Amino acid sequence: MHDQAQGLRNLVRRAQAQGQAAGRGTRILTVTSGKGGVGKSNFTLNFALALQRKGFKTLVFDADIGLANIDVLMGVSSQLSLYHLLKREKTIWDIVQTGHEGLLFIAGGSGFNDLIRLTEEQLDEFAEQVNELSGKVDFIIFDTGAGLSKETLKFIVAAQETIVVTTPEPTSITDAYAIVKMVHAMQSDVRFRLVVNRTADIAEGRHTADKIRMVAKKFLQLDIPVLGYVADDPHVSKAVKQQVPFTVAYPHCEAARSIERLASDFIAGQPPDESGEGAVKGFLNKMMRLFRP
């Protein structure tokens, strides 16, 4: 296990050197949804892989309490998770694992249930461990739980940016707006971007996004940019059954092309002056204040 951890360190050091040469730092994103069943985790995984293919070292942190499944979607058996870090049995580098195409990920397991019960000293140690990732990857993406749990809200408030995933279903639209409204009430400067998943076509995606944007503008005075739309594609469910990311199993399918366009637009819209090694520390400071007993 220590050999694997050392290999990961060497890998991210090379990525870090490349990133520093390009003037890049680490950015923190959360991905969430108002309800379960909208394909949030599947989107997170394939979006992260798309960023990885574009030369951005990416790590997915599975923060979905009780329903952590990033490893399942990749067909990887996770022997170590956040739980082992919180119990001080392993370091952050011991629990970082490698998935498809070199994508780094940390399995959540039951760990986040333990996070809310840590003492102040244990929280500080946890933050110190996670801060080891600072500057060593370009993006850390937290796949949060769906819905309005206190833990999900805390991660969203602490992150630099949150992607809200919805579908054209009326209940999904309503719940997506509800989570935006709840987070906005906690902290008004949280930056959202909207992704509409499982769309029949672009027109349906735009119509869905416009509903949420119009209500947010009217009642919250909040403008939510649309990041993009992902096509409703039968290859996605096929890939889930195979436990292979659909952009890996079917790279030329319509959904995979949607993710590719979306990732390109995301990178093009990144503010160059807001990333840096301090981003992880800032995120952790905010999160620790929210989680402290």
Helices and strands as residue ranges (DSSP letters): H 2-21, E 27-32, H 40-53, E 58-63, H 70-74, H 82-86, H 92-95, E 97-98, G 100-102, E 104-106, H 111-115, H 120-130, G 131-133, E 139-144, H 150-158, E 161-166, H 170-186, E 192-199, H 202-220, E 226-231, H 234-242, H 246-249, H 254-268, H 278-291
